[in-house]
Amino acid sequence: MRKRQLSPLGMAVKMRLIEVGKTQVELAKEIGTSGKYLHLILIGERSGRTFIPKIAQALGMSPDKLDKIA
């Protein structure tokens, strides 16, 4: 089984998580979803449209920028 690749959105979020020193699990709790669902958003298996503004806010990113790459 090959490892799933991050989507462009997933790459941007992952890089920002590293910059701010947060884990995916911490972000998931902060935005009100499970770590598994956040993972599905980051690999592009779920759109995560309802979570994009929350992700942007939690990470201090522009929601418009995230929306464009989602």
DRENDREN-862003 format. One record per residue (C-alpha): x, y, z; residue in three letters. Coordinates in steps of 0.1 Angstrom, whole numbers, plus 5000, padded with zeros to 4 digits. Layout:
REM DRENDREN-862003
XYZALA
...
This chain:
REM DRENDREN-862003
500050005000MET
501550334990ARG
501450645012LYS
498950905002ARG
500251234990GLN
499251565006LEU
497151794984SER
498352154977PRO
496152265006LEU
497551985028GLY
501152095020MET
500452455029ALA
498752365061VAL
501452115070LYS
504152375065MET
502252625086ARG
501752365114LEU
505552325115ILE
506152705115GLU
503752755145VAL
504752435163GLY
501352265163LYS
500451905155THR
497651795132GLN
495851645163VAL
496051985181GLU
494652165150LEU
491851905146ALA
490751965182LYS
490952335178GLU
488752335147ILE
486252085161GLY
486951775140THR
488851445144SER
492451395134GLY
491351135109LYS
488951375091TYR
491551645091LEU
493951395075HIS
491351325048LEU
491051695041ILE
494851735038LEU
495251445013ILE
492251574993GLY
489751295000GLU
487351545016ARG
486951905005SER
486852045040GLY
485052355028ARG
483352415061THR
486752385080PHE
488952605057ILE
488052935075PRO
488652765109LYS
491952615097ILE
493052955084ALA
492053135116GLN
493752875138ALA
496952895119LEU
496953275112GLY
496553225074MET
494453395048SER
491153205042PRO
491153335006ASP
494553195000LYS
493652855014LEU
490352854995ASP
492152914962LYS
494552614967ILE
491852384981ALA
